């Protein structure tokens, strides 16, 4: 089998050529496509992207894809006719090493809703969940630079329907599930937990648990000027404050919100950790089971936590799920 090392460039790994363009979907580092870098080079460009954890994830993907189909299209060709980008809405199935017969997990990378950084966030984390007996479905969703919502929510809904329609093929014993997300993927995860924009809006079951990792939920009231760029992407450059308020997770939390295991680091210079603290405090007010893991150092993009103060969070998140 082809050897992958931290010096391997993602777009030159022959055994993973089926996944080119999806490992770091539409992502750039210093103006250059991220997949043109080695794992080592990616960490040099973005220090929180741990090369060793990314390597472990790619080796797991290589191992699985040598034995079975991993990548699936969520939409049919007919469904893609109204939007070409739907062709890139995919799930990667990572089955567990030993099946615990437990809820399956969607794991959703971030990228400011402009890219999807699965190789450094979702895929390394899937390795941990697989070792603990959990099926993982990594979602590649639609992104853009202006008014992308609700497309990613539509994609998660379609992915859930796709997965349960093939439940036996995937070896699932339940339609129960959880959602884990990072950054924009975590905002998507938190939106999915709301009735107004998430699972109930699509007539789908409530997730058993959410794992929001360095999430952006925004506090109530007028948006800070520093938040406007992300709201432009999410709701549109011409979106009014009223339109923005409709997508603020903080406005939609209620007593039926799913339990959450929340992770953030205080030195995050991209999304202030106060977002996670606020989410935790609101959930506690409603009596919702929740846990907050805060680290001092880890910055933004630490993925499975290796090398950060929150190393080991995936195992703690599963312990939380199993306590519900």
N, C-alpha and C positions, 0 to 999 in steps of 0.2 A: 504494500500500500504506500502511496506517495507520502513522504514525510512532510508534515507542516511544522514550521518553527516560528518564532516571533519575528524572524527576518523575512518570512514569506509575504509577498504582496498578494492581497486578496484577489485581484483580477488575473493572477497568474497561477492560481491553484487549480490544476486540471481536474482533480477529483471533485471539485466543487463548482465546476463551470456552469452547471444547471442553475446555480443560485446567484450568479453574477448579476449585479444590478439590484439585488434584493438584500444582500448582507448589510449594506449601508445605503439604503434606497434614497436617491437624490441628495446624498450628503456630500458636503465639501469641507476640506480642512485647508485653510490658507488659500482659498480660491481654486483648489485642485480636487478632483473627485476623490473621495475618501478611499475608495477601493483600489486606487493606484498606489496606496501606501502599504508598507509592511505593518504588522501589528506593533512593532517597536516604533516605527515612524508615527503611527497614530497616537501612541502614548506621549511621544515627544511633542506632538501638536496640541493634544488635549490631555493634560496630566492625569485627569480622573479616569481616562479610558485605560484600564489595566491590561497590558499585553498578555500576561500569563493567564488571566481569567478568560480573555477572548480566545486564546489558544486552546484552552480546555474545551470551550464551547464548539470551536470549529472541528476539533478532533472528534467530539461526540457526533456532530453532524456528519462528518466523513464516515464514521463507523456505521451510523444508521443508514445512510444513503447507499452504502455498499451492499446492504442486505435487503432493503425494502423501499417502497415509495415513501417519501417524506413530504414532498411539496404538492399542494392541491390548489386549484383555482376555485374561488368561492362562487363566482358568477358564471353563468352559462354564456356562450357566444352571443346568444340572442339578448341577454340582459346587458351585455357590454355595448350594444349598439348606440345607446344614448350617451355613453361616456367611455372613451378609449381607456382612461386610467383604471377603469374597473378590471381590465385584463391583468393588472398588477396587484389586485386584491387577492392575496393568497394566505393560506395557512400552512405552516410546517408542523407536522405531527412528530413529537418526541415522546415515544412510549416509555414507560418506566422500566427500570432494570428488573424489578420484581413488583408486580402489580398489587397494590394494596386494596384494590376495589373501592376507591374513594372518589370524591368529586374530581372532575377534570379542571384544568386551569388554562385560561387564556393569559398569555403574557405579551404585553404590548410595549414596544420601545417608544422612546420619545424622539424629538428632533424639531421642536417648536412648530409642529404641524406643517413644516416645510420638508422634512425628511423623516426617515424611520431607521434608527440606528441599532438594528437587531444584533449585529455581530458583537457589540460591546455591552449590550444591556440584556436583551431577552434571551439570547442563545446561551450565554454563560449561566444565567439564572436557571434556565431549563435543566442544566446538568444537575444542579442541586435538587430540584424538585423530582427529577427522574430517580435519583438515588434514594429518595424518600418514599418512592412508590406511586408517584403521581403522573398521569398523562398530562402533557403540555401541548397546547396549540399556540404557536407564535403567529401573531397577526401582522401582515403587511397591509396597510390601509391607505386610502387616498389622502394626499396632502396637497398643499398649494400655498400661494402667497397672499391670497385675498379671499375672504369669506368662504372658508373651507367647510365650516359646519352647516348642516348636520351630516355631511358625507361620511366622516369616520364613524359616527354612531350608526348610520345605515349599514356600514361595512361590518361592524361588530354584530349587529343584529343578523345580517346575512350569514356571517361566519357561524354563529350559534346554530342557526337553522341547518346549515350545511353539515356541521359536525354531528348533530343529533340525528339527522337523516341517514347517516352512515355509522350509527352507534355500534352496530355489530361488527362492521368492517374494522373499526378502530379499536375494538375490544373493550368498549365502555359498558359498565354495568348500571350506570345511572345517568340521568340527565341533569343532575346537580352539578354546579360549577362555581368557580371563583374567578375573579379577574385581578390581575396584577399589572400595574402600569408604571412607567417611568416618565417624569416630566410632562410633556404634552400627552404622552400615552397614559400618564397618571391622571391628568385632567379629564381625559376621555373615560378613564376608569371611574372617576368620581361622578362625572355626568351620567354614566351608565347606572349608577346607584340611585339616581333620582327618578321619581315617577314621571315628572313632566317631560324630561328629555331622554330618559333611558329605558330600562327594561320594560316598564309598564306601558310606556308610550308605544312600544312595538308589540305589546301583547305577549311578552315572553316572561319566563319565570325570574323571580328575584334571585340574584346571586347569593350564594351562601356566605361569601366573604369577599372583601376587597383588600388588596395590598397596594395602597398609594405610596409610591416611592418618589421623593422630592417633587411633591405635587404643587400645582398652581390651582387654588380654588378661589382666590380673591375675596376680600372682605366686603360686606355690604356698603352701599353708598357710592358716591361718584368715584370713577376709576382714577387711580393715580396716573400722572402723565407718563411715568416710567412704564406703566402697563400698556399704554396705548398701542405700541407696535404689535404685541401679541393679540390684542383685541382686533386690530386691523386684519390680521391673518384669520382669526377665528370667525369674526362677524362681519368684516368688510370695512374698508377705509372710510366709507360714508355712513357707517352704522351710528345711530343715535345712542345716547346713554340708555334710553328705554330699551332698545334692542339688545344692548350689551347686558343689561340687568337680567334678561330672560335666560342667559347662559351662565350666570354666576351660580356655581354650586352652592355657595353660602346662602343663597336665597331659597334653596329648594330642599335643604335638609329637614327631615321630620322624624318622628318617632319610629317610622318603618324603614329608615335607612339601614343598609346592610352593615354588619360588624366590620371593623377596619383594623388592620395592622399597618401602622404608618411609620415611615422611615425618612429621615432627613439629616443633613449635617449643617451645623451652625455657620460654617464658613462658605456656604453656597452663595456665590456671587451672581448667579443667574436668576434663581427663584428664591426669595427670602424664606428662611426656615419658618418664619412666623405664619406662613400659609398652613403648614402642617400642625403647628401649635393651635391655631384657630380652629382647624377642622377637628382636632382631638377634643378641644374644650366644648365645641358645639355638640359633638356626639355624646359626650359625657352628660351634658345638660339634659339630653333626651333619654338618658339611661341606656344608651346603646353600648354594647360591649366593644371596647376599643383599647388599643395599646399603642403607645408612641415610643419609638426608639430614636433618640437624638444623639448624634455624635458631634464632637467638636470639629474634627477635620475629616474631609472626604470630598469637598467641593461638589460640583454638579456633574453627574454622569458616572458615578462610581459603580453602577450596574450591580453585580452580585456582592459588592462590598469589599472585595479583596484589596488589601492595602489601605483601607480606610478605618475609621473608628467604629464603623458599624458592620465590620466583617462578621459573618455568621448570621446576618439577618434572615436569609431564606429559611434556615433551619428553625429559627425562632418564629417566623411567620407560619410555618406548618404546625408547630406546636400550638400556636394560637388557634389556627383552623381546627385542629383536632380537639381543642378544649370547648368548642361551641356545642 
